[in-house]
Amino acid sequence: MDSHTLVSRPRAVRITKVRDENGQAKSLFFRDEFSSKALPGNFVIVWLPGIEEMPMNISRIDSESSVTVWPYSPGTNALCSMKEGDTIWLRGPYGNPYKILGNNSLLIGSGSGLSPLLALAKHIASKKLSATFILHAKTEQGLIFHNELAKTCEVVTATTDGSKGRKGKASYVANGLIANGKFDVVYAGLGEIELRMIFETAEARKMPVQFGLERPMLCGVGLCGSCSIGKYLVCRDGPVLNSEQIRECFAELGVFRRTKSGAIVPVKDY
């Protein structure tokens, strides 16, 4: 079989350890040949037979890789209850990853958008390049990966309620740093409304961006169309889109998205 067919065949992997992150998040570690060769921004489809199939960013890429999970659905609740030795099914990795540009990067992440950026920060550090990471959560309890990130780059902590670090949304803190104009590229994994605000600021500074988008995703291989934004499919053309691609779908970014039925709804109502 060719490599694409092999990657897309569900395979069982055993959980080697479970790490409690800050708040409710948990990282599940496993050994998987395909995941160990992924790049930051690639994702896998995690399948729990009889429960749910879920797209998940890879948070650590090594001989022992990981996905980081928050409990919010039947599938993620089940994942968060798993123990060392339990089995999950994977297919992938899929998608287009982040690409390193320039010598000095700004990374901005919150929630599930943090996972691929942790892998990216480590990749940037391995190239002996500089990076600043805005680590954001609504409250202090939601901040994860701080100690790992602090070993690789400068970390700016921010919370919406001001309980830790700078007070405000990630986009507010990011736009203040972008205005200084010292970064070569902006990488971000946030909600689309905040990505839209950051893009406008970066465009004014002629600063390239790469955004990791999250939209409803059923197949993961570009067949179902549930993750479309403009002319792009997040699973196939993303999940990382660059400045040129964001310009082309900007009219929809943070404005509209699709439900599982394909209906177009305002992002704020989703």
C-alpha positions as CSV (number, residue, x, y, z in Angstrom):
1,M,0.0,0.0,0.0
2,D,1.1,3.6,-0.6
3,S,1.9,5.9,2.3
4,H,-1.4,7.8,2.0
5,T,-3.4,4.6,2.3
6,L,-1.4,3.4,5.3
7,V,-1.8,6.8,7.1
8,S,-5.6,6.7,6.5
9,R,-6.1,3.2,7.8
10,P,-7.3,3.2,11.5
11,R,-4.6,1.7,13.7
12,A,-4.7,0.9,17.4
13,V,-2.2,2.6,19.7
14,R,-1.7,2.1,23.4
15,I,-1.6,5.0,25.8
16,T,1.8,5.0,27.5
17,K,1.1,7.7,30.1
18,V,-1.5,10.4,31.0
19,R,-0.4,13.8,32.2
20,D,-2.7,16.2,34.0
21,E,-2.2,19.7,32.6
22,N,-3.5,22.8,34.3
23,G,-7.3,22.9,34.7
24,Q,-9.2,20.1,33.2
25,A,-6.9,19.3,30.3
26,K,-5.1,16.0,30.0
27,S,-2.3,14.9,27.6
28,L,-2.4,11.4,26.3
29,F,1.0,10.0,25.3
30,F,1.5,7.2,22.8
31,R,4.0,5.6,20.4
32,D,3.0,5.8,16.8
33,E,5.4,5.7,13.8
34,F,3.3,8.1,11.7
35,S,2.7,10.7,14.4
36,S,6.4,10.7,15.3
37,K,7.1,12.0,11.7
38,A,4.4,14.7,11.8
39,L,5.1,18.4,11.6
40,P,3.7,21.1,13.9
41,G,0.2,21.9,12.8
42,N,-0.6,18.4,11.5
43,F,-3.5,16.6,13.1
44,V,-4.8,13.1,13.7
45,I,-8.3,11.7,13.8
46,V,-8.9,9.9,17.1
47,W,-11.5,7.2,17.0
48,L,-13.2,5.6,20.0
49,P,-15.4,2.8,18.5
50,G,-19.0,3.2,19.5
51,I,-18.5,6.7,20.9
52,E,-17.0,9.3,18.6
53,E,-14.3,10.2,16.0
54,M,-12.5,13.5,16.7
55,P,-9.8,15.6,15.0
56,M,-7.0,16.4,17.4
57,N,-3.9,18.5,17.0
58,I,-0.6,16.8,17.9
59,S,0.8,18.6,20.9
60,R,4.2,16.8,21.2
61,I,6.0,15.1,18.3
62,D,8.7,12.6,19.2
63,S,9.2,8.9,19.6
64,E,6.4,9.4,22.2
65,S,3.8,11.8,20.8
66,S,0.8,13.3,22.5
67,V,-2.7,14.8,22.0
68,T,-4.0,17.2,24.6
69,V,-7.7,17.0,25.4
70,W,-10.4,19.1,27.2
71,P,-13.6,17.4,28.2
72,Y,-16.5,18.9,26.3
73,S,-18.2,16.0,24.4
74,P,-18.8,12.3,24.8
75,G,-15.6,11.5,23.0
76,T,-13.4,13.9,24.8
77,N,-14.9,13.0,28.2
78,A,-14.1,9.4,27.4
79,L,-10.5,10.3,26.5
80,C,-10.0,12.3,29.7
81,S,-11.0,9.3,31.7
82,M,-8.5,6.9,30.0
83,K,-5.5,5.5,31.8
84,E,-2.1,4.1,30.9
85,G,-2.5,0.9,28.9
86,D,-5.8,1.9,27.4
87,T,-6.2,1.8,23.6
88,I,-7.3,4.5,21.1
89,W,-7.5,4.3,17.4
90,L,-5.8,6.8,15.1
91,R,-5.6,7.8,11.4
92,G,-3.5,10.5,10.0
93,P,-1.5,12.7,10.4
94,Y,-3.3,15.0,8.0
95,G,-3.2,18.7,6.9
96,N,-0.7,21.4,6.1
97,P,1.7,22.4,8.9
98,Y,3.2,25.6,10.1
99,K,6.2,26.7,8.2
100,I,9.1,28.5,9.8
101,L,9.8,32.0,8.4
102,G,12.4,34.5,9.5
103,N,14.4,34.7,12.7
104,N,12.0,36.2,15.3
105,S,8.5,34.8,15.7
106,L,5.4,35.7,17.7
107,L,3.2,32.8,18.7
108,I,-0.3,33.3,20.2
109,G,-2.4,30.5,21.5
110,S,-5.3,29.8,23.8
111,G,-7.3,26.6,24.5
112,S,-7.0,23.8,22.0
113,G,-5.1,26.1,19.7
114,L,-2.1,25.8,22.1
115,S,-1.4,22.2,21.2
116,P,0.2,22.6,17.7
117,L,2.0,25.8,18.9
118,L,3.7,23.9,21.7
119,A,5.2,21.6,19.0
120,L,6.0,24.6,16.8
121,A,7.8,26.5,19.7
122,K,10.0,23.4,20.2
123,H,10.7,23.2,16.5
124,I,11.7,26.8,16.3
125,A,14.0,26.4,19.3
126,S,15.7,23.4,17.7
127,K,16.6,25.8,14.8
128,K,18.2,28.2,17.3
129,L,15.7,30.9,16.4
130,S,14.0,33.4,18.6
131,A,10.3,33.4,19.6
132,T,7.9,35.1,21.9
133,F,4.8,33.1,23.0
134,I,1.6,34.7,24.2
135,L,0.1,32.0,26.4
136,H,-3.6,32.9,27.0
137,A,-6.6,31.5,28.9
138,K,-9.8,32.9,30.3
139,T,-8.5,32.3,33.8
140,E,-5.3,31.2,35.5
141,Q,-6.7,27.6,35.8
142,G,-6.8,27.3,32.0
143,L,-3.1,28.1,31.4
144,I,-1.2,25.0,30.3
145,F,2.3,24.1,29.0
146,H,4.0,27.1,30.7
147,N,7.0,25.3,32.1
148,E,7.6,23.5,28.8
149,L,7.3,26.7,26.8
150,A,9.6,28.6,29.1
151,K,12.4,26.2,28.2
152,T,12.1,27.1,24.5
153,C,11.1,30.8,24.2
154,E,10.0,34.0,26.0
155,V,6.6,33.5,27.5
156,V,4.1,36.3,28.0
157,T,1.2,35.1,30.1
158,A,-2.3,36.6,29.7
159,T,-5.7,35.9,31.1
160,T,-9.0,37.4,30.2
161,D,-9.9,38.0,33.8
162,G,-6.5,39.3,34.8
163,S,-6.0,36.4,37.4
164,K,-2.5,35.8,35.9
165,G,-0.2,37.9,33.8
166,R,-1.5,40.6,31.5
167,K,-5.2,41.2,31.5
168,G,-7.3,41.0,28.3
169,K,-8.1,38.8,25.4
170,A,-5.2,37.2,23.5
171,S,-5.8,39.5,20.5
172,Y,-5.6,42.6,22.6
173,V,-2.2,41.5,24.1
174,A,-1.0,40.3,20.7
175,N,-1.9,43.5,18.8
176,G,0.1,45.5,21.4
177,L,3.2,43.5,20.7
178,I,2.7,43.4,16.9
179,A,2.5,47.2,16.9
180,N,6.2,47.2,17.9
181,G,6.9,45.7,14.5
182,K,9.9,43.6,15.6
183,F,8.6,40.2,14.6
184,D,9.1,38.4,11.2
185,V,5.9,36.3,11.3
186,V,2.9,35.8,13.5
187,Y,1.6,32.2,14.3
188,A,-1.7,31.9,16.0
189,G,-4.2,29.4,17.2
190,L,-7.3,31.2,18.5
191,G,-11.0,31.6,17.9
192,E,-11.8,33.2,14.5
193,I,-13.0,36.5,15.8
194,E,-9.7,37.1,17.5
195,L,-7.8,35.8,14.5
196,R,-9.6,38.4,12.4
197,M,-8.5,41.2,14.7
198,I,-4.9,40.0,14.7
199,F,-4.8,39.7,10.9
200,E,-6.0,43.3,10.4
201,T,-3.1,44.5,12.7
202,A,-0.5,42.3,11.0
203,E,-1.6,43.3,7.5
204,A,-1.2,47.0,8.5
205,R,2.3,46.2,9.5
206,K,2.9,44.0,6.4
207,M,3.7,41.2,8.7
208,P,3.0,37.6,7.4
209,V,0.7,35.3,9.4
210,Q,0.0,31.7,9.7
211,F,-3.2,30.8,11.4
212,G,-4.3,27.4,12.7
213,L,-8.1,27.2,12.1
214,E,-10.6,24.9,13.8
215,R,-13.9,24.2,12.1
216,P,-16.3,21.2,12.3
217,M,-14.5,18.3,10.7
218,L,-16.0,15.0,10.0
219,C,-13.9,13.2,7.4
220,G,-10.5,14.9,7.7
221,V,-9.6,14.2,4.1
222,G,-11.5,16.8,2.1
223,L,-14.6,14.8,1.2
224,C,-17.5,16.0,3.3
225,G,-17.0,19.8,3.1
226,S,-18.1,20.4,6.7
227,C,-14.9,22.4,7.4
228,S,-15.1,24.8,4.5
229,I,-14.1,28.4,4.7
230,G,-14.4,30.4,1.5
231,K,-12.9,28.2,-1.2
232,Y,-10.8,26.3,1.3
233,L,-11.3,23.1,3.3
234,V,-9.6,23.3,6.6
235,C,-8.7,19.6,6.8
236,R,-7.1,19.5,3.3
237,D,-5.9,23.1,2.6
238,G,-5.2,23.9,6.3
239,P,-5.5,23.6,9.2
240,V,-2.8,26.2,8.8
241,L,-3.5,29.0,6.4
242,N,-1.1,31.7,5.4
243,S,-1.6,35.4,4.7
244,E,-2.6,35.0,1.1
245,Q,-5.1,32.3,1.9
246,I,-6.6,34.3,4.8
247,R,-7.1,37.3,2.5
248,E,-9.1,35.1,0.1
249,C,-11.4,33.9,2.9
250,F,-11.4,37.0,5.1
251,A,-15.0,37.8,4.3
252,E,-16.0,34.6,6.1
253,L,-13.3,34.4,8.8
254,G,-14.9,35.1,12.2
255,V,-18.2,36.0,10.5
256,F,-19.8,32.7,9.3
257,R,-19.3,29.0,9.7
258,R,-21.2,25.8,9.0
259,T,-23.1,23.5,11.3
260,K,-22.8,19.7,11.0
261,S,-25.8,19.8,8.6
262,G,-24.0,22.3,6.3
263,A,-26.1,25.3,7.3
264,I,-24.3,28.6,7.3
265,V,-24.6,30.5,10.7
266,P,-23.0,33.5,12.2
267,V,-19.9,32.6,14.3
268,K,-21.3,34.4,17.3
269,D,-24.4,32.2,17.2
270,Y,-22.5,28.9,16.7
